[in-house]
Amino acid sequence: MKDTLNKILKIDRRWLFLLLSLSILIPIIKPIGISSSSISSSVQNMYDFIEKIPAGSTVFLGIDYDPSTAPELHPQATAVMKHLFKKNIKVVILTFIAGSGGLMDELVRTIPPQYGKVYGKDYVVLPYMPNFTAVLTQMASDMYAIYDKDINNKPLKDYEMMKNIKNYKDFAASIDITGTALLDGAWLPLVGDKYNLPILGGVTAISQVGLGPYLQKKQIKGLIGGMKGASEYERLTNEQAKATSGIDALNIAHLLVIFFIIFSNIILLVLKFI
């Protein structure tokens, strides 16, 4: 028995690495959904708020992140956009981050067709604007003074969904998915607090803590934090996708490492007494 236990302790570490790799790869290929069943209050509030928005309403969806924070934020944007389209809510997509173009393009290229949504009727995409202060201030009176054309360089007013849209009064909410301070540093003070437009958002896990006071005061109506928050939102919308896969992979890998540690220590303890 002693020889067998010593052989187990001396197993080629490459087999362990292979097992660890499989534990990460399998959930990524096919989400399992083994993450915690609990839903954070901020994610639940965001889901509930969007659920209560009447069909046919219009919202802003800010895609304010670049590839550096995309692993956490892109699944959030995907889940939120799917939810909005499921609810038949019209979406005005915009960004103040120059590096978000490719990510925004991927969203509008892949998600709307899944729900039969038509450009100009159900959603439009606005061009990148660098000066967010000027843009958010001007849109309070007339958004067409800033955005006279869409990302395709066509007159924005000509689209069906924009016929009765002029300023913040015509929007049901603004949702900003961001890896920057735009949510609490721009949308909240310049739009939410000033013009009473409901503000919701998604941020990286490290930024979530700093937004706690805004959530407590309900200045931010709902918030998704990091990949964990995105996986919770996917669960609420019954859409298991990249966030669920990512959390599954992390959970399984962590459990496997813990198992290795406990198992090896048990063997060492047994060897000590035989």
C-alpha positions in Angstrom: 0.0 0.0 0.0 2.9 2.3 0.8 4.4 1.9 -2.6 1.1 2.6 -4.3 0.6 5.8 -2.3 4.1 6.9 -3.2 3.4 6.3 -6.9 0.3 8.4 -6.7 2.3 11.3 -5.1 4.9 11.0 -7.9 2.4 11.0 -10.8 3.6 12.9 -13.8 2.4 16.5 -13.3 1.5 16.7 -17.0 -1.5 14.5 -16.3 -2.7 16.9 -13.7 -2.2 19.8 -16.1 -4.2 17.9 -18.7 -7.0 17.3 -16.2 -7.0 21.0 -15.2 -7.1 22.0 -18.9 -10.1 19.8 -19.6 -11.9 21.2 -16.5 -11.6 24.6 -18.1 -12.2 23.7 -21.7 -15.3 21.6 -21.3 -17.5 24.3 -19.7 -16.3 26.9 -22.2 -17.4 24.6 -25.1 -20.7 23.8 -23.3 -21.9 25.8 -20.3 -22.9 23.7 -17.4 -24.5 26.3 -15.1 -23.0 25.2 -11.8 -22.5 28.7 -10.4 -24.1 29.8 -7.2 -27.9 30.0 -7.3 -27.9 33.3 -5.4 -28.5 36.5 -7.4 -27.1 39.8 -6.1 -29.6 42.5 -5.4 -28.1 44.9 -7.9 -28.4 42.4 -10.7 -31.9 41.5 -9.7 -32.9 45.2 -9.6 -31.5 45.7 -13.1 -33.4 42.7 -14.5 -36.6 43.8 -12.7 -36.3 47.4 -14.0 -35.9 46.3 -17.6 -38.8 43.8 -17.2 -41.1 46.7 -16.3 -40.1 48.9 -19.2 -43.1 48.9 -21.6 -42.7 47.3 -25.0 -42.0 49.9 -27.7 -40.1 52.2 -25.4 -36.6 53.4 -26.3 -33.4 53.2 -24.2 -29.8 54.2 -24.6 -27.2 51.3 -24.5 -23.7 52.6 -24.0 -20.9 50.2 -25.2 -18.1 52.0 -23.4 -15.3 49.5 -23.1 -12.4 48.3 -25.2 -10.7 44.9 -25.6 -8.9 45.2 -22.3 -12.1 44.9 -20.2 -14.1 43.0 -22.8 -13.8 39.6 -21.1 -15.9 40.9 -18.2 -18.1 43.4 -20.0 -18.9 41.9 -23.4 -21.0 39.1 -21.8 -22.8 41.8 -19.9 -23.6 43.8 -23.0 -24.7 40.7 -24.8 -27.1 39.6 -22.1 -28.6 43.0 -21.7 -29.1 43.5 -25.4 -30.8 40.1 -25.7 -33.1 41.0 -22.8 -34.0 44.3 -24.4 -34.9 42.7 -27.7 -36.9 40.0 -26.0 -38.9 42.7 -24.4 -39.4 44.5 -27.7 -37.6 47.6 -26.4 -36.0 49.8 -29.0 -32.3 50.5 -28.5 -30.1 53.5 -29.4 -26.5 52.2 -29.2 -23.7 54.7 -28.7 -20.1 54.9 -27.4 -17.6 57.4 -26.1 -14.7 54.9 -26.3 -12.7 54.9 -29.5 -11.6 51.2 -29.0 -15.1 49.8 -28.8 -15.9 49.9 -32.5 -15.1 46.2 -33.2 -16.9 45.0 -30.1 -20.0 47.1 -30.8 -20.0 45.9 -34.4 -20.0 42.3 -33.2 -23.0 42.9 -31.0 -25.1 44.5 -33.7 -24.0 42.0 -36.3 -24.9 38.9 -34.3 -27.7 39.6 -31.8 -30.5 41.5 -33.6 -30.9 38.8 -36.3 -31.5 36.2 -33.6 -34.7 38.2 -32.6 -35.7 39.3 -36.0 -34.9 43.0 -35.3 -34.5 45.4 -38.1 -32.0 48.3 -38.3 -33.8 51.7 -38.1 -37.0 50.1 -36.8 -35.8 48.4 -33.7 -32.3 49.7 -33.1 -29.8 52.3 -34.5 -26.1 52.8 -33.9 -24.7 56.2 -33.3 -21.1 57.2 -34.4 -18.3 57.5 -31.9 -18.1 60.9 -30.2 -15.0 61.9 -28.1 -16.5 64.7 -26.0 -19.0 63.0 -23.8 -19.7 66.2 -21.7 -20.8 68.2 -24.7 -22.8 65.3 -26.1 -24.7 64.4 -22.9 -25.4 68.1 -22.3 -26.7 68.8 -25.8 -28.9 65.7 -25.9 -31.0 67.2 -23.1 -32.5 69.6 -25.5 -32.0 68.2 -29.0 -30.0 65.1 -29.7 -30.0 65.8 -33.5 -27.8 68.9 -32.9 -25.0 66.3 -32.1 -26.1 63.2 -33.8 -27.6 64.3 -37.2 -26.4 61.1 -38.8 -26.0 57.5 -37.7 -22.9 55.3 -38.0 -23.7 54.6 -41.6 -23.7 58.4 -42.4 -27.5 58.5 -43.0 -29.9 61.1 -41.5 -30.9 59.8 -38.1 -34.3 61.4 -38.2 -35.2 59.4 -41.3 -35.4 56.1 -39.4 -38.8 54.9 -38.2 -37.9 54.4 -34.6 -36.5 58.0 -34.3 -39.7 59.8 -35.6 -40.8 60.7 -32.1 -37.4 60.9 -30.4 -35.8 64.3 -29.6 -34.3 64.3 -26.1 -34.1 62.5 -22.8 -37.8 62.9 -22.2 -38.4 60.4 -25.0 -36.2 57.6 -23.4 -37.2 55.1 -20.7 -33.7 54.6 -19.4 -30.0 54.7 -20.1 -27.8 51.6 -19.7 -24.0 52.0 -19.8 -21.7 49.0 -19.9 -18.3 50.5 -19.2 -14.8 49.9 -18.1 -14.3 53.6 -17.3 -15.8 56.1 -14.9 -18.4 57.2 -17.5 -21.3 55.6 -15.6 -20.9 57.6 -12.3 -18.8 60.3 -13.7 -20.9 61.3 -16.7 -24.2 59.6 -17.2 -25.3 59.8 -13.6 -24.5 63.5 -12.8 -25.1 64.9 -16.3 -28.2 62.9 -17.2 -29.6 60.9 -14.3 -29.5 63.4 -11.5 -30.1 66.4 -13.7 -32.9 65.1 -16.0 -34.3 62.2 -14.0 -33.5 59.6 -16.7 -33.2 56.2 -14.9 -29.5 55.1 -15.0 -28.4 51.4 -15.1 -25.1 49.9 -15.9 -22.5 47.2 -16.0 -18.9 47.6 -14.7 -15.9 45.5 -14.0 -15.8 43.6 -10.7 -13.1 45.9 -9.2 -15.2 49.0 -10.0 -18.4 47.6 -8.5 -17.6 48.3 -4.9 -17.2 52.1 -5.5 -20.7 52.3 -6.8 -22.3 51.0 -3.7 -23.5 54.4 -2.4 -25.2 55.2 -5.7 -27.1 51.9 -5.5 -28.1 52.4 -1.9 -29.5 55.9 -2.8 -31.1 54.3 -5.9 -29.4 56.9 -8.1 -28.3 53.8 -10.1 -31.3 51.6 -10.5 -29.4 48.4 -11.2 -25.9 47.2 -11.8 -24.1 44.2 -13.2 -20.6 43.6 -11.7 -17.9 41.6 -13.5 -18.3 38.2 -15.0 -20.1 36.8 -12.0 -22.8 39.5 -12.4 -23.1 38.7 -16.1 -23.6 35.0 -15.3 -26.3 35.9 -12.8 -28.0 38.0 -15.5 -27.8 35.2 -18.0 -29.5 32.9 -15.4 -32.3 35.4 -15.0 -32.8 35.7 -18.7 -32.4 31.9 -19.3 -29.5 32.6 -21.6 -26.4 30.5 -20.7 -23.6 32.0 -22.7 -20.0 33.1 -22.2 -20.3 34.4 -18.6 -21.8 31.2 -17.5 -19.1 29.3 -19.2 -16.4 31.5 -17.7 -17.8 31.1 -14.1 -18.2 27.3 -14.6 -14.6 27.0 -15.7 -13.3 29.0 -12.8 -15.4 27.1 -10.3 -14.4 23.6 -11.6 -10.8 24.6 -11.8 -10.8 25.9 -8.2 -12.6 22.8 -7.0 -10.1 20.6 -8.8 -7.1 22.4 -7.3 -8.7 22.2 -3.8 -9.3 18.5 -4.3 -5.6 17.9 -5.4 -4.4 19.8 -2.2 -6.7 17.8 0.2 -6.1 14.5 -1.5 -2.3 14.8 -1.5 -2.3 15.9 2.1 -4.4 12.9 3.1 -1.9 10.6 1.4 1.0 12.2 3.2 -0.9 11.9 6.5 -1.6 8.2 5.8 2.1 7.6 4.9 3.2 9.1 8.1 1.3 6.5 10.1 2.0 3.3 8.1 
